[in-house]
Amino acid sequence: MIALLRPQARPQAHPQPEPARPRLRVVEKTAPVPPVRNRRRLGFVACGLLFTAVLVGNVTVHASITQGQFELEKLQDANAKREAAYHQLRLQVAEAEAPQRVVDRARRLGMVEPARVTYLTPTSKTSSTGSASPATGADRPAEAAQSWGQVKPHLDRRR
């Protein structure tokens, strides 16, 4: 029974010749890469470098913007503090120039109110403009500018 399960070799009438093998040769380890592969590899490297450059540029721009925002906030805080100090100083000046405070300070210094107040008006002989009539509306700005120029240098000496 075992003989039936084994395939029996059939006798061949004409043995077929073995196919010819191609001649084998030794290939060096540093074989040149085909040009298509070189271009593809170069394209991938170029895309990677471009992506990296864009990414680094983007991070740099965002860092610069963030740094500018911090500096802007710092300047706005400093500006708010200086504005508050300015308003406080204006309040102090307004309080110092208040008429009642001036009168109280004058009394402490020993000054007294006069019994009678006399107002002086310039005459044509003492007037700097040379006319006895009051200045018209057209003359006032020029006159005020001239008198301001005379008074201004003396204002800083009061302090």
C-alpha positions as CSV (number, residue, x, y, z in Angstrom):
1,M,0.0,0.0,0.0
2,I,2.8,2.3,0.6
3,A,3.9,1.7,-2.9
4,L,0.7,3.0,-4.2
5,L,1.0,6.3,-2.4
6,R,4.5,7.1,-3.6
7,P,4.6,8.6,-7.0
8,Q,6.6,6.5,-9.3
9,A,9.2,8.0,-11.5
10,R,8.2,7.9,-15.1
11,P,10.9,7.1,-17.5
12,Q,11.5,10.1,-19.8
13,A,12.1,9.4,-23.4
14,H,14.0,12.6,-24.2
15,P,15.6,14.4,-21.3
16,Q,15.2,18.2,-21.7
17,P,18.3,20.3,-21.5
18,E,18.7,22.5,-18.5
19,P,18.1,26.2,-19.3
20,A,21.2,28.4,-19.6
21,R,21.9,30.6,-16.7
22,P,23.0,34.2,-17.2
23,R,26.5,34.9,-16.4
24,L,26.9,36.4,-12.9
25,R,29.2,39.3,-12.1
26,V,30.5,41.0,-8.9
27,V,28.8,44.4,-8.1
28,E,30.9,46.9,-6.2
29,K,29.4,48.4,-3.0
30,T,29.5,52.0,-4.3
31,A,27.3,51.5,-7.3
32,P,25.9,54.8,-8.7
33,V,22.3,55.6,-7.8
34,P,20.1,56.0,-10.8
35,P,19.5,59.7,-11.6
36,V,15.7,59.5,-11.0
37,R,16.4,58.5,-7.4
38,N,18.9,61.3,-7.0
39,R,16.3,63.9,-8.2
40,R,13.6,62.5,-6.0
41,R,15.9,62.5,-2.9
42,L,17.1,66.1,-3.7
43,G,13.4,67.2,-4.0
44,F,12.6,65.7,-0.6
45,V,15.6,67.4,1.0
46,A,14.7,70.7,-0.6
47,C,11.1,70.5,0.6
48,G,12.3,69.6,4.1
49,L,14.7,72.5,4.2
50,L,12.0,74.9,2.9
51,F,9.5,73.7,5.5
52,T,12.1,74.1,8.3
53,A,13.0,77.6,7.1
54,V,9.3,78.7,7.0
55,L,8.7,77.2,10.4
56,V,11.7,79.0,12.0
57,G,10.6,82.2,10.3
58,N,7.1,81.9,11.6
59,V,8.4,81.2,15.2
60,T,10.7,84.2,14.9
61,V,7.9,86.5,13.8
62,H,5.6,85.4,16.5
63,A,8.3,85.8,19.2
64,S,9.0,89.3,17.9
65,I,5.3,90.2,18.0
66,T,4.9,88.8,21.6
67,Q,8.0,90.7,22.7
68,G,6.5,93.9,21.2
69,Q,3.2,93.3,23.0
70,F,5.0,93.0,26.4
71,E,6.8,96.2,25.7
72,L,3.6,98.0,24.7
73,E,1.8,96.8,27.9
74,K,4.8,98.1,30.0
75,L,4.6,101.5,28.2
76,Q,0.9,101.7,28.7
77,D,1.2,101.0,32.4
78,A,3.9,103.6,32.7
79,N,1.7,106.1,30.8
80,A,-1.2,105.4,33.1
81,K,0.9,106.0,36.2
82,R,2.3,109.3,34.8
83,E,-1.2,110.4,33.8
84,A,-2.4,109.8,37.4
85,A,0.6,111.7,38.8
86,Y,-0.2,114.5,36.3
87,H,-3.8,114.8,37.4
88,Q,-2.7,114.7,41.1
89,L,-0.3,117.6,40.4
90,R,-3.0,119.6,38.6
91,L,-5.2,119.1,41.6
92,Q,-2.5,120.4,43.9
93,V,-2.0,123.4,41.7
94,A,-5.7,124.1,41.6
95,E,-5.9,123.9,45.4
96,A,-2.8,126.1,45.8
97,E,-4.3,128.8,43.4
98,A,-7.7,128.8,45.1
99,P,-8.7,132.3,46.1
100,Q,-9.6,131.4,49.7
101,R,-6.2,129.7,50.2
102,V,-4.4,132.7,48.8
103,V,-6.4,135.0,51.2
104,D,-5.7,132.7,54.2
105,R,-1.9,132.6,53.3
106,A,-1.8,136.4,53.0
107,R,-3.4,136.8,56.4
108,R,-0.9,134.4,58.0
109,L,1.9,136.5,56.5
110,G,0.4,139.6,58.1
111,M,-1.3,141.2,55.2
112,V,-4.7,142.9,55.8
113,E,-7.5,143.8,53.4
114,P,-7.6,147.5,52.4
115,A,-10.5,149.6,53.4
116,R,-10.8,150.9,49.9
117,V,-9.7,149.5,46.5
118,T,-8.7,151.9,43.7
119,Y,-8.5,150.7,40.1
120,L,-6.1,152.5,37.8
121,T,-6.8,153.0,34.1
122,P,-4.1,154.2,31.7
123,T,-4.3,157.5,30.0
124,S,-3.1,158.5,26.6
125,K,0.1,159.9,28.0
126,T,1.0,156.6,29.7
127,S,-0.4,154.1,27.3
128,S,2.1,152.1,25.3
129,T,-0.1,152.1,22.2
130,G,-0.3,155.9,22.1
131,S,-4.2,156.0,21.8
132,A,-6.7,156.8,24.6
133,S,-9.3,154.5,23.1
134,P,-9.5,150.9,24.2
135,A,-8.1,148.3,21.8
136,T,-10.5,146.9,19.2
137,G,-11.0,143.2,18.8
138,A,-8.7,143.1,15.8
139,D,-5.8,144.7,17.8
140,R,-6.1,142.5,20.9
141,P,-4.5,139.3,19.6
142,A,-1.4,141.2,18.4
143,E,-1.2,143.2,21.6
144,A,-1.7,140.1,23.8
145,A,1.0,138.3,21.9
146,Q,3.4,141.2,22.4
147,S,2.7,141.5,26.1
148,W,3.0,137.7,26.5
149,G,6.4,137.9,25.0
150,Q,7.4,140.5,27.5
151,V,5.9,138.7,30.5
152,K,7.0,135.1,29.7
153,P,10.7,135.4,30.6
154,H,9.8,136.7,34.1
155,L,7.4,133.8,34.9
156,D,10.2,131.2,35.6
157,R,11.8,133.6,38.1
158,R,8.8,133.4,40.4
159,R,9.7,130.0,41.6
